[in-house]
Amino acid sequence: MDRQKVIIVEGKSDKAKLEKLLDEPVKIVSTNGTLSSEKLEELIMLVEHEDVYILVDADEPGNRLRRQLKREIPHARDLYTRKIYREVAATPIEHLVKILSDAHFEINPDYLLEW
């Protein structure tokens, strides 16, 4: 059975931006910034046998969430936006494309042509 790729992000705008960029089936899960223990448990069950990537904001709440997720989902791989952009949603398309391409995600060429 093939493992599904899952990207965990903080917000809905992060999720929407990534959905436009990706050209392959990827489940994008938004935490809405924080995770209660109940929601964290649900997330762990959802992704425990999947290829998980964490792409959160480059700020203290994002770093806290990343640490929490890495403790509970140690097989998750980290993807980072640059600190100068702070938020995934504010990260330029070209930089997100590089982050995702470097992690071997397929990028939607039609979306890139818009830029």
MARBA-3410 file (N, C-alpha, C, O; in Angstrom, 1 decimal):
115
0.8,-1.2,0.0,0.0,0.0,0.0,0.9,1.3,0.0,1.8,1.4,0.8 ~ 0.6,2.2,-0.9,1.3,3.4,-1.0,1.0,4.3,0.2,-0.1,4.5,0.6 ~ 2.1,5.0,0.7,2.0,5.9,1.7,1.5,7.3,1.1,2.1,7.7,0.1 ~ 0.6,7.9,1.8,0.2,9.2,1.3,1.1,10.3,1.9,1.5,10.2,3.0 ~ 1.3,11.3,1.1,2.1,12.5,1.6,1.1,13.4,2.3,0.0,13.7,1.9
1.5,13.9,3.5,0.7,14.7,4.3,1.6,15.9,4.7,2.7,15.7,5.2 ~ 1.1,17.1,4.5,1.8,18.3,5.0,1.0,19.0,6.1,-0.2,19.2,5.9 ~ 1.6,19.2,7.2,0.9,19.8,8.3,1.3,21.3,8.3,2.5,21.7,8.4 ~ 0.3,22.2,8.3,0.5,23.6,8.3,-0.3,24.2,9.4,-1.1,23.5,10.1 ~ -0.1,25.5,9.7,-0.8,26.2,10.8,-2.2,26.7,10.4,-3.2,26.4,11.1
-2.3,27.4,9.3,-3.5,28.1,9.0,-4.2,27.7,7.6,-3.6,27.0,6.8 ~ -5.4,28.2,7.5,-6.2,27.9,6.2,-5.6,28.6,5.0,-5.6,28.0,3.9 ~ -5.0,29.8,5.2,-4.4,30.5,4.1,-3.1,29.7,3.7,-2.8,29.7,2.5 ~ -2.4,29.1,4.6,-1.2,28.3,4.3,-1.7,27.1,3.4,-1.1,26.8,2.4 ~ -2.7,26.4,3.9,-3.3,25.3,3.2,-3.7,25.6,1.7,-3.4,24.9,0.8
-4.4,26.7,1.6,-4.9,27.2,0.3,-3.8,27.5,-0.6,-3.8,27.1,-1.8 ~ -2.7,28.1,-0.1,-1.6,28.4,-1.0,-0.9,27.2,-1.5,-0.5,27.1,-2.7 ~ -0.7,26.2,-0.6,0.0,25.0,-1.0,-0.9,24.1,-1.9,-0.3,23.5,-2.9 ~ -2.2,24.1,-1.7,-3.1,23.3,-2.6,-2.9,23.8,-4.0,-3.0,23.0,-5.0 ~ -2.8,25.1,-4.2,-2.6,25.7,-5.6,-1.3,25.3,-6.2,-1.2,25.1,-7.4
-0.3,25.1,-5.4,1.1,24.8,-5.9,1.3,23.4,-6.3,2.1,23.1,-7.2 ~ 0.7,22.5,-5.5,1.0,21.1,-5.7,0.3,20.4,-6.9,-0.9,20.7,-7.1 ~ 1.0,19.5,-7.5,0.4,18.8,-8.7,0.4,17.3,-8.5,0.7,16.5,-9.4 ~ 0.1,16.9,-7.3,0.0,15.5,-6.9,-0.9,15.4,-5.7,-1.1,16.4,-5.0 ~ -1.5,14.3,-5.5,-2.4,14.1,-4.3,-1.6,14.2,-3.0,-0.8,13.4,-2.7
-1.9,15.3,-2.2,-1.2,15.5,-1.0,-2.3,15.9,0.0,-3.1,16.8,-0.3 ~ -2.4,15.3,1.2,-3.3,15.7,2.2,-2.7,16.9,3.0,-1.6,16.7,3.5 ~ -3.3,18.0,3.0,-2.8,19.2,3.8,-3.7,19.4,5.0,-4.9,19.6,4.9 ~ -3.1,19.3,6.2,-3.8,19.4,7.4,-3.5,20.7,8.1,-2.3,21.0,8.4 ~ -4.5,21.5,8.4,-4.3,22.8,9.1,-4.6,22.6,10.5,-5.6,22.0,10.9
-3.7,23.0,11.4,-3.9,22.9,12.8,-4.6,24.1,13.4,-5.0,24.1,14.6 ~ -4.8,25.1,12.6,-5.4,26.4,13.0,-4.6,27.0,14.2,-5.1,27.7,15.1 ~ -3.2,26.8,14.1,-2.3,27.4,15.0,-2.0,26.7,16.3,-0.8,26.7,16.7 ~ -2.9,26.0,16.8,-2.7,25.2,18.1,-3.3,23.8,18.0,-4.2,23.6,17.2 ~ -2.9,23.0,18.9,-3.5,21.6,18.9,-3.8,21.3,20.4,-2.9,21.2,21.2
-5.1,20.9,20.6,-5.4,20.4,21.9,-4.9,18.9,22.0,-4.6,18.4,20.9 ~ -4.8,18.3,23.1,-4.4,16.9,23.2,-5.3,16.0,22.4,-4.9,15.1,21.8 ~ -6.6,16.3,22.4,-7.5,15.5,21.7,-7.3,15.6,20.2,-7.3,14.6,19.4 ~ -7.1,16.9,19.7,-6.8,17.1,18.2,-5.5,16.5,17.8,-5.4,15.9,16.8 ~ -4.5,16.6,18.7,-3.2,16.0,18.5,-3.3,14.5,18.3,-2.7,13.9,17.4
-4.0,13.9,19.2,-4.2,12.4,19.1,-4.9,12.0,17.8,-4.5,11.0,17.2 ~ -5.9,12.8,17.4,-6.6,12.5,16.1,-5.6,12.6,15.0,-5.6,11.8,14.1 ~ -4.8,13.7,15.0,-3.8,13.9,14.0,-2.8,12.7,13.9,-2.4,12.3,12.8 ~ -2.3,12.3,15.1,-1.3,11.2,15.1,-1.9,10.0,14.5,-1.3,9.3,13.7 ~ -3.2,9.7,14.8,-3.8,8.5,14.2,-4.0,8.6,12.7,-3.8,7.6,12.0
-4.3,9.8,12.3,-4.5,10.1,10.8,-3.2,9.9,10.0,-3.2,9.4,8.9 ~ -2.0,10.3,10.6,-0.8,10.3,9.8,0.3,9.3,10.2,1.4,9.3,9.7 ~ 0.0,8.4,11.2,1.1,7.6,11.7,1.7,6.7,10.7,2.9,6.3,10.8 ~ 1.0,6.4,9.6,1.6,5.5,8.6,1.8,6.2,7.2,1.9,5.6,6.2 ~ 1.9,7.5,7.3,2.0,8.3,6.1,3.4,9.0,6.1,4.1,9.1,7.1
3.7,9.6,4.9,4.9,10.5,4.8,4.5,11.9,5.2,3.8,12.6,4.5 ~ 5.0,12.3,6.4,4.5,13.5,7.0,5.6,14.6,6.9,6.8,14.3,7.1 ~ 5.2,15.8,6.5,6.0,17.0,6.4,5.4,18.1,7.3,4.2,18.2,7.3 ~ 6.3,18.8,7.9,5.8,19.9,8.8,6.3,21.2,8.2,7.5,21.4,8.0 ~ 5.4,22.1,7.8,5.7,23.4,7.2,4.9,24.5,8.0,3.7,24.7,7.7
5.5,25.1,9.0,4.8,26.1,9.9,5.6,27.4,9.8,6.7,27.5,9.3 ~ 5.0,28.4,10.4,5.6,29.7,10.4,6.9,29.8,11.1,7.1,29.0,12.0 ~ 7.8,30.7,10.7,9.1,30.8,11.3,9.0,31.9,12.4,9.7,32.9,12.4 ~ 8.2,31.6,13.4,8.0,32.4,14.5,7.9,31.5,15.8,7.9,30.3,15.7 ~ 7.8,32.1,17.0,7.8,31.3,18.2,6.6,30.4,18.3,6.8,29.2,18.6
5.4,30.8,17.9,4.3,29.9,17.9,4.5,28.7,16.9,4.1,27.6,17.2 ~ 5.0,29.0,15.8,5.3,28.0,14.8,6.4,27.0,15.3,6.2,25.8,15.1 ~ 7.4,27.6,15.9,8.5,26.7,16.4,7.9,25.8,17.6,8.3,24.6,17.6 ~ 7.1,26.4,18.4,6.5,25.6,19.5,5.6,24.4,18.9,5.7,23.3,19.4 ~ 4.8,24.7,17.9,4.0,23.7,17.2,4.9,22.7,16.6,4.6,21.5,16.7
5.9,23.1,15.9,6.9,22.1,15.3,7.5,21.2,16.3,7.5,20.0,16.1 ~ 7.9,21.7,17.4,8.5,20.9,18.5,7.4,19.9,19.0,7.8,18.7,19.2 ~ 6.2,20.3,19.2,5.1,19.5,19.7,4.9,18.3,18.7,4.7,17.2,19.1 ~ 4.8,18.7,17.4,4.5,17.7,16.4,5.7,16.7,16.3,5.5,15.5,16.1 ~ 6.9,17.2,16.3,8.1,16.3,16.2,8.2,15.3,17.4,8.6,14.2,17.2
7.8,15.7,18.6,7.7,14.8,19.7,6.7,13.7,19.4,7.0,12.5,19.7 ~ 5.6,14.0,18.9,4.5,13.1,18.7,4.6,12.3,17.4,4.1,11.2,17.3 ~ 5.2,12.9,16.4,5.3,12.3,15.1,6.8,12.4,14.7,7.2,13.2,13.8 ~ 7.7,11.6,15.3,9.1,11.7,15.1,9.5,11.4,13.6,10.6,11.9,13.2 ~ 8.7,10.7,12.9,9.1,10.4,11.5,8.8,11.6,10.5,9.2,11.5,9.4
8.2,12.6,11.0,7.8,13.8,10.2,9.1,14.5,9.8,10.1,14.6,10.5 ~ 9.1,15.0,8.5,10.2,15.7,8.0,9.9,17.2,8.0,8.8,17.7,7.8 ~ 10.9,18.0,8.4,10.8,19.4,8.5,11.0,20.1,7.2,12.0,19.9,6.5 ~ 10.1,21.1,6.9,10.2,22.0,5.8,10.2,23.4,6.4,9.4,23.6,7.3 ~ 11.1,24.3,6.0,11.2,25.6,6.6,11.0,26.7,5.6,11.6,26.7,4.5
10.2,27.7,6.0,10.2,29.0,5.3,11.4,29.8,5.9,11.8,29.4,7.0 ~ 11.7,30.9,5.3,12.8,31.7,5.9,12.3,32.6,6.9,11.1,33.1,6.8 ~ 13.1,33.0,7.9,12.7,33.8,9.0,12.3,35.2,8.5,11.4,35.9,9.0 ~ 12.9,35.7,7.4,12.5,37.0,6.9,11.1,37.0,6.4,10.4,38.1,6.3 ~ 10.5,35.9,6.0,9.1,35.8,5.5,8.2,35.6,6.7,7.0,35.9,6.6
8.7,35.0,7.8,7.9,34.7,9.0,6.8,33.7,8.7,6.8,32.6,9.3 ~ 5.8,34.1,7.9,4.6,33.2,7.7,4.7,32.4,6.4,5.2,33.0,5.4 ~ 4.2,31.2,6.5,4.1,30.4,5.2,3.2,31.2,4.2,3.6,31.3,3.0 ~ 2.1,31.8,4.6,1.2,32.5,3.7,1.9,33.7,3.1,1.5,34.1,2.0 ~ 2.9,34.3,3.8,3.6,35.5,3.3,4.8,35.1,2.5,5.5,36.0,1.9
5.2,33.8,2.4,6.4,33.4,1.7,6.1,33.5,0.2,5.1,33.0,-0.3 ~ 7.1,34.1,-0.6,6.9,34.2,-2.0,6.7,32.8,-2.7,7.3,31.8,-2.2 ~ 5.9,32.8,-3.7,5.6,31.6,-4.4,6.9,30.9,-4.8,7.1,29.7,-4.7 ~ 7.9,31.6,-5.3,9.1,31.1,-5.8,9.9,30.3,-4.7,10.5,29.3,-5.0 ~ 9.8,30.9,-3.5,10.5,30.2,-2.4,9.8,28.9,-2.0,10.4,27.9,-1.7
8.4,29.0,-1.9,7.7,27.8,-1.6,7.9,26.7,-2.7,8.0,25.5,-2.3 ~ 8.0,27.1,-3.9,8.2,26.1,-5.0,9.6,25.4,-4.7,9.7,24.2,-4.9 ~ 10.6,26.2,-4.3,11.9,25.6,-4.0,11.8,24.6,-2.9,12.4,23.5,-2.9 ~ 11.2,25.1,-1.8,11.0,24.2,-0.6,10.4,22.9,-1.0,10.8,21.8,-0.6 ~ 9.3,23.0,-1.7,8.5,21.8,-2.1,9.2,20.9,-3.1,9.2,19.7,-3.0
9.9,21.6,-4.1,10.6,20.8,-5.1,11.8,20.1,-4.4,12.1,18.9,-4.8 ~ 12.5,20.7,-3.5,13.6,20.1,-2.8,13.2,18.9,-2.0,14.0,18.0,-1.8 ~ 11.9,18.9,-1.6,11.4,17.7,-0.8,10.7,16.7,-1.8,10.0,15.8,-1.3 ~ 10.9,16.9,-3.1,10.4,16.0,-4.1,8.9,16.0,-4.3,8.3,14.9,-4.6 ~ 8.3,17.1,-4.1,6.8,17.3,-4.4,6.7,17.7,-5.8,7.6,18.5,-6.3
5.7,17.3,-6.5,5.4,17.7,-7.9,4.7,19.0,-7.8,3.7,19.2,-7.1 ~ 5.2,20.0,-8.6,4.6,21.4,-8.6,3.7,21.6,-9.8,4.0,21.1,-10.9 ~ 2.6,22.2,-9.6,1.6,22.5,-10.7,2.2,23.6,-11.6,2.3,24.7,-11.3 ~ 2.6,23.2,-12.8,3.2,24.1,-13.8,2.2,25.2,-14.2,2.7,26.3,-14.5 ~ 0.9,24.9,-14.3,0.0,26.0,-14.7,0.0,27.1,-13.7,-0.1,28.3,-14.0
0.0,26.8,-12.4,0.0,27.8,-11.4,1.3,28.7,-11.5,1.2,29.9,-11.3 ~ 2.4,28.1,-11.7,3.6,28.8,-11.8,3.6,29.8,-13.0,4.3,30.8,-12.9 ~ 2.9,29.5,-14.1,2.9,30.3,-15.2,2.1,31.6,-14.9,2.4,32.7,-15.6 ~ 1.3,31.6,-13.9,0.6,32.9,-13.5,1.6,33.9,-12.9,1.3,35.1,-12.9 ~ 2.7,33.4,-12.4,3.6,34.3,-11.8,4.7,34.7,-12.8,5.6,35.5,-12.4
END
